[in-house]
Every structure is written in C-alpha cells, then in structure tokens.
Amino acid sequence: MKRKPIQGMLAAALLVTSLWSGTPALAYSIGDEEKIDGSQPSISSAGYDISKKYAVWMVEGGQRVTLYNLDKGNQSEIGDKESEKTNPKVDGDYVVWIDSRDGGSDVYLYDIVKEKEIRLTSGSTSVDGLEIADKNVVWTENGDVYLHKISTGDTEIVSASGKASNPVVSSGYVAWEDDRNGNDDIYYYDIKAKQEKAAVTAKGDQGRPSIFSNQIVYEHQSAGDLYSYSISNGRIKELTDDANEQKNVHLYQEDYVYSDNNDLKYRELGKTSGKKIASNLYGETGPKIYGDFILFAKKDSNKKLQLHLYDLDEKELVPIGNAGGKPKEPSAHDRYVAYVTESKKNNTIVFYDVENKKSKVISNPEHDSVRPVVSSRYVVWYDEHEDALFSYDIRKDTQKQITHEDDDQKPSEKLYEIDGERLLWVNIDGRTEVIITDLTTGKHTEVTTVRNEPLSVDIYKNYATWVVEEGSKSASIVLYDIEEDDETEIRDNVKVEKAEIGDDFVVWSEDTGNSKTGWDLYYYNIDRQRVNPLLRYMDGDQKNPQASRNMILYEDNRLSAKSKEFYYELYDFEEDSYSNIEWDDDAEMENARIGGNRVVWVDERDKDPYVYTVAFAPGNDDDEDEED
C-alpha cells in the first residue's frame, strides 16, 4: 500500500556519457519506471551457440567471448580484449571463433579445461564460415573447406572448389553450401573415406545446411522451404510446404528448430506439425538447439539484441548468464545500478547502465559477493570468500581488492558507504575503527575508534556520520567534518537506529517513547547546527530514512491496515513536501534504496522478482566530488 501523490512532474530528458564507449547516450525520462531484466543478456550480432555444458556469445560492445556454464550457472570471458571476434561456437570442452588480431580473420581454438587458446589458421587469412562438433573444426577460406581434427592436430582441405560457404560438421561428415555449378547446392565429405560427394544438386538454390550424424537438413532457398537429406540412403524429404519463408534451420538428433516468417518453430524429423516457441526472432542469426534447450535472440523494446534460453522439458524461458538469477540488495547512483543476483553456485554483483541498457557481472563468479554500493566512479561490495571489500572502477573496467587480512583489516559486512572516490567503512579486526579510504590511491585514513560496531554509517560530500549504541535502548549520532577532522555529537541517548546525510542535513528516525507518535523523523541542520522534527504524526511510524541530495526515502505505516505493513514514501526536503514522483499501483517494493537521482528496488509484481528503478530528478553530468 502507498500514499498516492498528485501526478504532475513532466518527463525530462538527460544526456550523459555512454558507459564503456565515451559516446553520447540516449535520454531517459524522469518519473518513468524501468524494469531491469538480467535474465536475457544483451548481446552483439556476432553470433552465439550452445552445447551440452556451455553456451557462448558476444556482449554488445565487448571484445571477448562470454563462456557460460549451464550446469554451474556461472560465466567467464575468454580471448584477448583488443581484437574483433565473430562466430563463437562451442562443443564439448572447446570453443572456436573468428579473430582479427593477426590482421585478417583467423580461427582460434580455446581449450576450456586447459584454459589455453591456439590459432588454427596461418595468420592474416580470410575465414568466413566456422563450425565445431565432435572435436572436428571446419571453416571456409577463399571458398575452400578446411577440416581440423583436435584429437590429432591435423588440418586438411576437404574441398577446393573455391565456391564453398556455410560449412557444418558431425563426427563422420562435413557438409557445406557450394555454387560451383552456377547455383547453390549441398555437398558433403566423408571424413573416414576421405571422399567428397554431391548430396543435393537441383534447380534453384539449396543452402545453409545443418548436420547431425549422417542427416543433413537445409533450406531450399528458392522455394523458402526446408528439406532433409540422408547420407545413408541418399533420400531427400520435404519437411515444410507452405507459403511462409523457413530459414536458419538447426538440427540436433531428431529435433530441429528454424525461423518461420520470424517465428521460432520446433519440430521433430518425421512429424508434420511443430510448435511455435517465440515470435519476432532476430533475422541474421538463427536459433540453436541442444538437448532440451533452445538458444535464440530477439530485439527488445529498446532495439537491443537479447539472448533467450527456452527449456523444452519445462516449456518455459529460463534465465541465462550470471545476471539472470534472483535479484536482491539493489543500489543506485544517477545512471548506474548494481545489485546481487543469486545463481546456482554463488551470489554475484551485476552492474547496469540505465543509459545504454547494458549489464555485466563485475564480481568474481566463483565467490559469494553481497551488498553493492554505487557512486559515479566506483562500485564496492563485500566478498565473503576473501572476507574483504572489493571495488570496480567504472571508467577503467577493472576490479580491485580494497582490504587485506595481512594488513589487519577485517571489514564489517554491512557497515560501508561510498561517496565519489571516498569509501567509509568499519574495521572490526581487534578494536573497532571507522576508516575512510581513497579508492583512487588506496590510502586508508583512520577517523576514530568506537567501543562497539556502529549501528549505521554514511558519507556525503565533506561529512561522515555514524550511530553509536550507548545502551540497550539508546544511541548517539556523530557527525564528522572530514576537512576539519572534527567530531560533533548531534544527538545523544535517544532510541535511534540509523542516520543518513543529505544536502546540508542529517536525517534519522527516533522513538521518543510516546506511544501515540511512535517513530518520527528528525533532522539536523548542518549549517545552523540545530535538531528539528521533520515529520511527526499522531498515528503510525516513519522509519528507516535514506537521504540522497535533497530527497528522503523512508518507510511509513500510517495508511496500512496492519501496523507491521510498511510502504515507501519519497519526501522533498528542500520543498518541505512529498515528491510528485510515484511508483505504479501494482508495485510490490522490497529492499528499496535511494542514490543519486533515483530510487531502486526489487519488485515481485510480475510474480518473479525483478529490479525496478525510477529517476526523480536530472542526474549530475560531472559528479566526481558531489556524491550520495
């Protein structure tokens, strides 16, 4: 339940710099909710593939191949960071792709187990088609077909027609499209017999074959239908016969998938009817099938190409990628959002750019990571494997460990906040220390020591604050002037749990012991050095305030039927009134946080949890020193 303020703020646009590219980004609208869905990764048009244990793809704007472990639910990046890569393919424990690092387009092979890559072509070659299966790699170079056997390391030319394209391979055969006769036909090569043969030579164009064992499926491109060819008996069978255009067929055992007028269709060989899985497929790269999974791509409402994984057994889409797990603990600052996603193996940190709609995993996928905090320059989180704080430099795209056990540093898992390049955290190794770290230099400055862990900490501009417990039911709020190195106790011996800093104020919720008023909001005016009530009502509680610039997000139960049911309110401190920004009536907000110019939360309105965010003001274009 929520108070419904008057809707009145016009949508505003904001141009900022695009993440990882340095180019102007599209504007986003103030007051418009955005759903962040990490279950389908944003990818480039360079291709993707799936096998029994792995899926591979290229992230939009990235130069490395993403390798995703389907069983463990974690991913890594392979290949160098500099060269352009296309056509990533995976089978067994091997990945191949076409790479430009040597001046041409060469084939590279990556051994997943050994974590080693090798170049299969001679360098500065001109490779186009590429495929891998059963430790056989095939490609076309200048119209000739090459076969590389991983088991022996040998490479041979299986066709020198100079007219070949779109090669595919199985354990015993290589097949391809060939226009040596003036039109596209299907040819194949028997690996054991070392013989090249024509499979389908007919009028019109036959092309884009897919092979499994000794069965080839292909497109009759002139008619727009699909056919199969059996190498065992030479029989050709028509698979589809209608006015629609069928293309991009892919075969696994007796199952095949294809695009039917941009609809994703699934069928079994020998059956005349199939099943529609999805619509509006991306036209350039077709669907892939392996076992019970279908991997395909389609463009979202923002024209971004997204990867989808469909489970034939469960008959539903399933998450793929490290960013695809259950989200929790979101944090935000202007254009950036970070949150925790629960994968099958570990919790990882996902970083999302609201402007260019890109998301990526920034923590170690082998470690459990929790509670990210965000500024315009850094993301910081707690790594449970290392018992340490880690940072991600947004501009440099690098990760770094901040605290180290060897330096007698053991950070609290919950007591740290970030402002620009400054990190305020609590060291609980031995005595309890409040420390400020400059993330650009790595320099740690001890601010003070306290008897027990503080109840909360916060940092903003030139100030830091922490709440110190004085007794079982009382605490004090300390405000620290960073430049003057001066502490001031701004509230003492009251029932308070946390305090946060905004523009020239500190805000907290305090229980005065009055059963009628309960928990109320108070603030300290930093300039005037005075404590004042902010919101006091005769009924209900106002708790857990968070501050960002001039806005305060807090929890209230005044309008709830039950006292334990709280909803979120957004209050404009400068205007001394509730904000015009509102979230949807169907919103089911949990773990809401405010940072920079936006609110971010986890929402289950769609049955499954997703991260949602809304901007309440323009962001700061150059916000290096003035942070939340």
HUGI-V643442 format. One record per helix or strand. SS is the DSSP state (a for helix, b for strand). FROM is the first residue (numbers start at 1). TO is the last residue. If there is no record, write none. Layout:
BEGIN
SS;FROM;TO / SS;FROM;TO
END
This chain:
BEGIN
b;17;17 / b;24;24 / b;34;36 / b;42;50 / b;54;59 / b;65;69 / b;74;78 / b;85;91 / b;94;99 / b;105;111 / b;116;119 / b;126;133 / b;136;141 / b;144;149 / b;154;159 / b;164;169 / b;173;178 / b;185;190 / b;195;200 / b;206;212 / b;215;220 / b;225;230 / b;236;238 / b;246;252 / b;255;260 / b;263;268 / b;275;278 / b;281;281 / b;288;290 / b;293;299 / b;305;311 / b;316;318 / a;322;324 / b;326;333 / b;336;342 / b;347;353 / b;358;361 / b;369;374 / b;378;383 / b;388;393 / b;398;401 / a;405;407 / b;411;419 / b;422;427 / b;432;438 / b;443;450 / b;456;460 / b;463;469 / b;475;481 / b;486;502 / b;505;511 / b;519;525 / b;530;535 / b;542;548 / b;551;556 / b;567;572 / b;577;578 / b;589;595 / b;598;603 / b;610;615
END
